[in-house]
Amino acid sequence: MVWVHELGERMVAEGGEDALWLDTAIEQSEKDGAIVSSFSVATTATASGSGS
């Protein structure tokens, strides 16, 4: 069983001896046992090839 709770501004998921600390400036919430966030990821084009 995993316990999800807030500790300060962090979300913590603990299961037995294991834990995951999610430390981010993005707002998070707990919904039905899942940690939920909404964000966008910007990408940039890169050149491909072997360079030969």
N, CA, C and O atoms as a printed pandas DataFrame, in Angstrom:
     atom_number atom_name residue_name chain_id  residue_number  x_coord  y_coord  z_coord
0              1         N          MET        A               1    0.841   -1.177    0.000
1              2        CA          MET        A               1    0.000    0.000    0.000
2              3         C          MET        A               1    0.888    1.244    0.000
3              4         O          MET        A               1    1.901    1.294    0.698
4              5         N          VAL        A               2    0.503    2.230   -0.778
5              6        CA          VAL        A               2    1.271    3.474   -0.880
6              7         C          VAL        A               2    0.484    4.603   -0.226
7              8         O          VAL        A               2   -0.719    4.739   -0.449
8              9         N          TRP        A               3    1.159    5.399    0.570
9             10        CA          TRP        A               3    0.554    6.571    1.182
10            11         C          TRP        A               3    1.083    7.803    0.472
11            12         O          TRP        A               3    2.296    7.975    0.350
12            13         N          VAL        A               4    0.179    8.671   -0.004
13            14        CA          VAL        A               4    0.542    9.921   -0.668
14            15         C          VAL        A               4    0.089   11.061    0.234
15            16         O          VAL        A               4   -1.076   11.131    0.626
16            17         N          HIS        A               5    1.023   11.953    0.561
17            18        CA          HIS        A               5    0.671   13.086    1.408
18            19         C          HIS        A               5    1.580   14.270    1.086
19            20         O          HIS        A               5    2.622   14.111    0.450
20            21         N          GLU        A               6    1.174   15.450    1.530
21            22        CA          GLU        A               6    1.978   16.650    1.337
22            23         C          GLU        A               6    2.824   16.875    2.579
23            24         O          GLU        A               6    2.375   16.655    3.704
24            25         N          LEU        A               7    4.047   17.313    2.357
25            26        CA          LEU        A               7    4.949   17.671    3.441
26            27         C          LEU        A               7    5.576   18.986    3.038
27            28         O          LEU        A               7    6.488   19.009    2.211
28            29         N          GLY        A               8    5.105   20.082    3.606
29            30        CA          GLY        A               8    5.535   21.394    3.141
30            31         C          GLY        A               8    5.003   21.608    1.742
31            32         O          GLY        A               8    3.796   21.511    1.520
32            33         N          GLU        A               9    5.876   21.898    0.797
33            34        CA          GLU        A               9    5.464   22.078   -0.595
34            35         C          GLU        A               9    5.797   20.867   -1.451
35            36         O          GLU        A               9    5.804   20.961   -2.679
36            37         N          ARG        A              10    6.071   19.734   -0.822
37            38        CA          ARG        A              10    6.425   18.512   -1.547
38            39         C          ARG        A              10    5.295   17.501   -1.460
39            40         O          ARG        A              10    4.549   17.466   -0.482
40            41         N          MET        A              11    5.179   16.682   -2.493
41            42        CA          MET        A              11    4.302   15.514   -2.445
42            43         C          MET        A              11    5.200   14.327   -2.129
43            44         O          MET        A              11    6.273   14.180   -2.714
44            45         N          VAL        A              12    4.766   13.492   -1.215
45            46        CA          VAL        A              12    5.555   12.332   -0.824
46            47         C          VAL        A              12    4.706   11.080   -1.038
47            48         O          VAL        A              12    3.564   11.016   -0.585
48            49         N          ALA        A              13    5.264   10.092   -1.726
49            50        CA          ALA        A              13    4.615    8.793   -1.889
50            51         C          ALA        A              13    5.499    7.769   -1.183
51            52         O          ALA        A              13    6.657    7.581   -1.557
52            53         N          GLU        A              14    4.960    7.118   -0.175
53            54        CA          GLU        A              14    5.728    6.163    0.609
54            55         C          GLU        A              14    5.084    4.792    0.526
55            56         O          GLU        A              14    3.860    4.664    0.580
56            57         N          GLY        A              15    5.910    3.774    0.396
57            58        CA          GLY        A              15    5.443    2.391    0.395
58            59         C          GLY        A              15    6.474    1.533    1.085
59            60         O          GLY        A              15    7.509    1.218    0.498
60            61         N          GLY        A              16    6.216    1.150    2.309
61            62        CA          GLY        A              16    7.190    0.354    3.054
62            63         C          GLY        A              16    8.472    1.138    3.280
63            64         O          GLY        A              16    8.442    2.251    3.804
64            65         N          GLU        A              17    9.595    0.558    2.886
65            66        CA          GLU        A              17   10.890    1.215    3.072
66            67         C          GLU        A              17   11.206    2.191    1.946
67            68         O          GLU        A              17   12.185    2.931    2.043
68            69         N          ASP        A              18   10.396    2.217    0.866
69            70        CA          ASP        A              18   10.654    3.056   -0.300
70            71         C          ASP        A              18    9.829    4.339   -0.232
71            72         O          ASP        A              18    8.726    4.353    0.313
72            73         N          ALA        A              19   10.383    5.421   -0.795
73            74        CA          ALA        A              19    9.652    6.689   -0.860
74            75         C          ALA        A              19   10.068    7.442   -2.108
75            76         O          ALA        A              19   11.194    7.303   -2.586
76            77         N          LEU        A              20    9.152    8.237   -2.631
77            78        CA          LEU        A              20    9.420    9.115   -3.760
78            79         C          LEU        A              20    9.082   10.523   -3.322
79            80         O          LEU        A              20    7.959   10.786   -2.892
80            81         N          TRP        A              21   10.049   11.445   -3.426
81            82        CA          TRP        A              21    9.834   12.848   -3.093
82            83         C          TRP        A              21    9.781   13.622   -4.391
83            84         O          TRP        A              21   10.755   13.637   -5.144
84            85         N          LEU        A              22    8.648   14.272   -4.669
85            86        CA          LEU        A              22    8.483   15.080   -5.862
86            87         C          LEU        A              22    8.565   16.543   -5.442
87            88         O          LEU        A              22    7.666   17.053   -4.774
88            89         N          ASP        A              23    9.642   17.213   -5.834
89            90        CA          ASP        A              23    9.908   18.592   -5.422
90            91         C          ASP        A              23    9.950   19.457   -6.674
91            92         O          ASP        A              23   10.947   19.449   -7.396
92            93         N          THR        A              24    8.882   20.204   -6.942
93            94        CA          THR        A              24    8.783   20.986   -8.157
94            95         C          THR        A              24    7.992   22.255   -7.898
95            96         O          THR        A              24    7.200   22.318   -6.957
96            97         N          ALA        A              25    8.206   23.267   -8.732
97            98        CA          ALA        A              25    7.456   24.520   -8.619
98            99         C          ALA        A              25    6.064   24.395   -9.259
99           100         O          ALA        A              25    5.229   25.285   -9.096
100          101         N          ILE        A              26    5.814   23.313   -9.974
101          102        CA          ILE        A              26    4.524   23.090  -10.625
102          103         C          ILE        A              26    3.507   22.651   -9.571
103          104         O          ILE        A              26    3.794   21.794   -8.736
104          105         N          GLU        A              27    2.317   23.249   -9.621
105          106        CA          GLU        A              27    1.270   22.887   -8.672
106          107         C          GLU        A              27    0.862   21.434   -8.868
107          108         O          GLU        A              27    0.711   20.965   -9.996
108          109         N          GLN        A              28    0.687   20.726   -7.756
109          110        CA          GLN        A              28    0.321   19.317   -7.773
110          111         C          GLN        A              28   -0.912   19.117   -6.909
111          112         O          GLN        A              28   -1.171   19.895   -5.991
112          113         N          SER        A              29   -1.656   18.089   -7.204
113          114        CA          SER        A              29   -2.785   17.720   -6.355
114          115         C          SER        A              29   -2.888   16.205   -6.323
115          116         O          SER        A              29   -2.337   15.511   -7.178
116          117         N          GLU        A              30   -3.593   15.709   -5.336
117          118        CA          GLU        A              30   -3.810   14.277   -5.211
118          119         C          GLU        A              30   -5.249   13.997   -5.613
119          120         O          GLU        A              30   -6.177   14.608   -5.083
120          121         N          LYS        A              31   -5.435   13.071   -6.555
121          122        CA          LYS        A              31   -6.769   12.725   -7.031
122          123         C          LYS        A              31   -6.864   11.207   -7.151
123          124         O          LYS        A              31   -6.153   10.595   -7.948
124          125         N          ASP        A              32   -7.726   10.618   -6.376
125          126        CA          ASP        A              32   -7.935    9.170   -6.398
126          127         C          ASP        A              32   -6.634    8.387   -6.245
127          128         O          ASP        A              32   -6.432    7.375   -6.917
128          129         N          GLY        A              33   -5.754    8.854   -5.363
129          130        CA          GLY        A              33   -4.507    8.160   -5.091
130          131         C          GLY        A              33   -3.377    8.446   -6.069
131          132         O          GLY        A              33   -2.300    7.861   -5.954
132          133         N          ALA        A              34   -3.608    9.350   -7.045
133          134        CA          ALA        A              34   -2.569    9.698   -8.024
134          135         C          ALA        A              34   -2.147   11.157   -7.829
135          136         O          ALA        A              34   -2.958   11.995   -7.434
136          137         N          ILE        A              35   -0.898   11.449   -8.103
137          138        CA          ILE        A              35   -0.407   12.821   -8.072
138          139         C          ILE        A              35   -0.618   13.399   -9.463
139          140         O          ILE        A              35   -0.150   12.831  -10.450
140          141         N          VAL        A              36   -1.325   14.535   -9.548
141          142        CA          VAL        A              36   -1.738   15.112  -10.819
142          143         C          VAL        A              36   -1.153   16.514  -10.972
143          144         O          VAL        A              36   -1.209   17.318  -10.042
144          145         N          SER        A              37   -0.589   16.805  -12.153
145          146        CA          SER        A              37   -0.066   18.131  -12.506
146          147         C          SER        A              37   -0.392   18.404  -13.961
147          148         O          SER        A              37   -0.634   17.479  -14.736
148          149         N          SER        A              38   -0.398   19.660  -14.325
149          150        CA          SER        A              38   -0.608   20.037  -15.718
150          151         C          SER        A              38    0.507   20.994  -16.118
151          152         O          SER        A              38    0.726   22.012  -15.461
152          153         N          PHE        A              39    1.222   20.659  -17.216
153          154        CA          PHE        A              39    2.315   21.504  -17.674
154          155         C          PHE        A              39    2.599   21.214  -19.141
155          156         O          PHE        A              39    2.143   20.209  -19.687
156          157         N          SER        A              40    3.356   22.105  -19.770
157          158        CA          SER        A              40    3.776   21.953  -21.164
158          159         C          SER        A              40    5.282   21.799  -21.220
159          160         O          SER        A              40    5.998   22.309  -20.359
160          161         N          VAL        A              41    5.757   21.101  -22.226
161          162        CA          VAL        A              41    7.193   20.916  -22.436
162          163         C          VAL        A              41    7.547   21.513  -23.783
163          164         O          VAL        A              41    6.984   21.131  -24.808
164          165         N          ALA        A              42    8.484   22.451  -23.777
165          166        CA          ALA        A              42    8.943   23.063  -25.023
166          167         C          ALA        A              42   10.059   22.209  -25.606
167          168         O          ALA        A              42   10.911   21.705  -24.876
168          169         N          THR        A              43   10.049   22.049  -26.931
169          170        CA          THR        A              43   11.111   21.285  -27.592
170          171         C          THR        A              43   11.775   22.167  -28.629
171          172         O          THR        A              43   11.188   23.138  -29.106
172          173         N          THR        A              44   12.991   21.824  -28.970
173          174        CA          THR        A              44   13.712   22.522  -30.032
174          175         C          THR        A              44   14.182   21.492  -31.050
175          176         O          THR        A              44   14.474   20.346  -30.709
176          177         N          ALA        A              45   14.250   21.918  -32.298
177          178        CA          ALA        A              45   14.724   21.023  -33.358
178          179         C          ALA        A              45   16.233   20.909  -33.259
179          180         O          ALA        A              45   16.921   21.891  -32.979
180          181         N          THR        A              46   16.740   19.720  -33.487
181          182        CA          THR        A              46   18.184   19.495  -33.494
182          183         C          THR        A              46   18.567   18.848  -34.822
183          184         O          THR        A              46   17.774   18.129  -35.428
184          185         N          ALA        A              47   19.787   19.113  -35.260
185          186        CA          ALA        A              47   20.282   18.508  -36.494
186          187         C          ALA        A              47   20.631   17.047  -36.221
187          188         O          ALA        A              47   21.198   16.729  -35.175
188          189         N          SER        A              48   20.299   16.169  -37.142
189          190        CA          SER        A              48   20.652   14.771  -36.994
190          191         C          SER        A              48   21.645   14.386  -38.069
191          192         O          SER        A              48   21.772   15.056  -39.094
192          193         N          GLY        A              49   22.329   13.322  -37.823
193          194        CA          GLY        A              49   23.307   12.829  -38.789
194          195         C          GLY        A              49   24.566   12.385  -38.085
195          196         O          GLY        A              49   24.771   12.673  -36.906
196          197         N          SER        A              50   25.408   11.681  -38.817
197          198        CA          SER        A              50   26.617   11.142  -38.201
198          199         C          SER        A              50   27.768   12.129  -38.194
199          200         O          SER        A              50   28.750   11.936  -37.477
200          201         N          GLY        A              51   27.656   13.188  -38.990
201          202        CA          GLY        A              51   28.754   14.155  -39.048
202          203         C          GLY        A              51   29.874   13.738  -39.966
203          204         O          GLY        A              51   30.889   14.432  -40.019
204          205         N          SER        A              52   29.748   12.626  -40.704
205          206        CA          SER        A              52   30.794   12.157  -41.604
206          207         C          SER        A              52   30.555   12.646  -43.008
207          208         O          SER        A              52   31.340   12.347  -43.908
